[in-house]
């Protein structure tokens, strides 16, 4: 009898099946399968980081290609409408059902993130390089800190204050030549900064709104709301009359398709998946990588100039992000408990 039960237990261990112990179902894992599962999760984590580092960094060049022959607001509207519909469909297939309060909350977030944030970025990339736009968008942590401080949500430490000053210097380096020339590129740069401020405002107010708890739906609903506003705004902007469908280039079509599939669906899904498994501070390191990827891709693939002014501004803005992140951690450490999940390493994400 004992030998028979032992053989059954060993068979269950090898198969990783459910067993009943004390009236409760317990999963007995297969050691080899568990090791394989951990290895697989580690690979998924690595690929997800590649997506948010490289793919999001490359979207600036894809936007530049898309708006060459597709009007900018229409480009952003089509991108977010398709991506938002797909993500919402997946969320609903998993059991999510949107409520009226979700759509009400999605309207201001859609306006701040996508109508103003991405709409201004798409418009600006008609006049500024993709690398320059990415560097200016990298100022978002600065504006988030300032807006959170203005509404009393956060304090500014000395380290963060130095970071803000360094970031302002980087922006001044970027805009100095255009400001003196009063060219259209200056308007483009100001539009990117407006989008950065708008996105930051959305980040600050979003926790107060009744958005869905489901990760995919939480982004899908603002995406759809923002897409609707973008496509509506394209009408008074004259984009529907200005669009020449027969003359849209294959490069613009491929750029838009890349933004939908990889920029919105693949990269965002990777981002939300990582947030469930890794500390937010580790996931947020994509803000360091994206501008570097955008500048290098613009230089390699689109012959965008890589000047010393751009290099110095990159160092200043990225240095500002590092200081602001460090200042935020120092501020949280003064009020937080000694043990925090943010101390986990990359290897512990899986």
C-alpha angles and dihedrals in degrees: 000000000000092000091050093052091045091053090050092051092049090050090052092049091052093048098041094228133159117267131189114238119173090344093305127108111240126185113228105203127219105238094216092048091048090054090048090048092053091048090050093049090050090054091048091052091051092049091047091054090048088054097052093040102044105019096048089044090054096050091082091064090044089054090052091053093045096052092050091088104000117073110253100239091046090049092054093041095052091044095053096039093056095041093044093049092051094047093046090049091054091047092050091048086058091054104271117142118191119231131206091254090056092057091045090053091045094059100069092039091048090050095048099039103036114012095048102014101048096021092060091043093053091047092047095052088070086071109024131052120261092242092052091049091051091052092051092048087053087072089078094101088056094053093042089055093047094047093045089050091048092056093043097251097119143019125230113233123205091256091052090048090055088049091052090052092048091049091050088052090052092051090047090053091052097047100037098090095041092048091057093045094046090213131158089260088068090058088048092052092048089050091054090050089049089053090049091052091047093050090048091052089053091052091052097049100036095084089060095055127085098245119159118277090222106099097221095043091047088066099029095062096051088044092056093043091049092046091053091051092047093051091047092048090051089069100062088039087063094237096133091056092042094050114101103196095187092055097050106125126231088239090059092047091050090046091053092046090051091051092051099044104032106017097046109019106030099033096041093047088050090049095052091043091053092049088060093053109027135049112269092237090060093047090048091064087089086083088069095048102041098069092046091050091047094050093048094046091048089051096045101039106023102032091240111168118260100204130174088247089059091047094051092046090050091053091048096047095043090046088052091054091051092051093045092050090048091048091050091052091049091051093049091047090061092060103025131086117264093252117063131165090233091081091072117116131228091263091058094055093089 
